[in-house]
Every structure is written in structure tokens, then in C-alpha cells.
Amino acid sequence: MKIGEFSRRSGLSVRMLRFYETAGVLAPRRTAAGYRDYDAADADFVRKAAMLNRAGVPLKDLALMRDCLRDKPQDFCPELRGRLAAARERLTAQMAELAQSQRLLEELLAARQGG
């Protein structure tokens, strides 16, 4: 499928898809005419890659682990497991900080104005 349809299926903008390609995260096949050619597996992969990037996994790491990410989770490469564990720890810490911020906001909003 061409990039426009792939964008709709993957939920990522054409611009983001091109950025991922430049970063080495996404490597679509090319037609004889030079057009990008994606398949359904590419859409699943790029959604996972985007989620991992939002969780703090750098694009350079995702590019290095592209082949591992295409496998089933139980077949992940060993280096991917370590990087994912580190990202999970960072995400857990961020979630704790956000929960603390949310509690503070709730306390401030619940407080009476002007005492």
C-alpha cells in the first residue's frame, strides 16, 4: 500500500512516517518506480514503535532493534529486553510523579477559596 493509505491504517501522519524512515526505524520496500510500498505487518510494527518511543525508547534504539521488534514478544532479542526494562522503569517513575502532581491539583481544587 502507498504511504497515504498506510498513514490512515497506522494512525501516524505521512510526515511522521517519513521521519521514522529517515531515522532508520521504518524501512519500506520500494516499487520499481521508487514509491514506498507498505504491508499490514508494517502498520502493526510502526504502531508498536511509536508506542515505545512515547514510553521513552529512543528512535536510535528502535532502529537498531527493528528486526527484533518484528518478532513475537517471546522471541525478542536479548538487548531489546534490557532496553525495554529500562524504559519501563523510567515510565513507572514518570507515572508516580504524575500521580503525585494529580493529587496536589486535586487538593488545591478541593480547598476552599478565601478560607
C-alpha positions, 0 to 999 in steps of 0.5 A: 500500500502507498504511504497515504493509505498506510498513514490512515491504517497506522494512525501516524501522519505521512510526515511522521512516517517519513521521519521514522524512515529517515531515522532508520526505524521504518524501512519500506520496500520500494516499487520499481518506480521508487514509491514506498510500498507498505504491508499490514505487518508494517502498520502493526510494527510502526504502531508498536514503535511509536508506542515505545518511543512515547514510553521513552525508547529512543528512535536510535534504539528502535532502529537498531532493534527493528528486526527484533521488534518484528518478532513475537514478544517471546522471541525478542532479542536479548538487548531489546529486553534490557532496553525495554526494562529500562524504559519501563522503569523510567515510565513507572517513575514518570507515572508516580510523579504524575500521580503525585502532581494529580493529587496536589491539583486535586487538593488545591481544587478541593480547598476552599477559596478565601478560607 
